[in-house]
Amino acid sequence: MTVSYYMACLDLRGRECLVVGGGRVATEKVRGLLAAGASVTVVAPDVDGELDELEVRIVRRPFLRSDVVARFLVIAATNRRAVNAAVSEAAAELSTLCNVADDPELCSFILPAVTRHDPIVVAVSSGGASPALAKRIRDDIARLIGPEHADLARELASLRPWAKRALPTYEARRDYFERLVAEALL
């Protein structure tokens, strides 16, 4: 069965997130969460040296179902499917968002391939069919984004408060910003 995912951007600033696992994949997931401003706890008996260098809380022990309590989002990134399945089940019981690395069947959400050119973030998903394909497309798109795009995004963001006050409708604001973008990116 093919899943049709609802794409969204989550505000994780200050939100409690859990990563179960301490290896290379867990480190990659932690970096993404930190880039979004999340407060991250890592639970794993052993952790990669890189994790020790990051601004995370590390709990060196096996996963307990109670680790999921009060978490906004959970990521399981161990190399043991039984542990990942236990994380997924615990998260489901609490209606907590859960991603299991490389196992979409255990996920309540999947992670796209992301490139950041702050404030621009581009995410590409293959719907779980092929992370390698999503990464390739992401890399192709990333080559199209330059510093001028990030500068324009910041400039347009600074105009939003004025536009909210001066342009009475959504349509008027949309048309105004589309005109500015078209002129800037001739």
Protein Blocks (a to p, Z undefined) as FASTA:
>chain_A
ZZddddddddfehiacddedjbfklmmmmmmmmmnopacddddfbdcfklmmpccddddd
dddfklmgopabdcddbfbfklmmmmmmmmmmnopacddehilklpcbdcdddddddfbd
cdddehhmammlmmmmmmmmmmmpcfklmmmmmmmmmmmmmmmmmmmbfklmmmmmmmmm
mmmmZZ
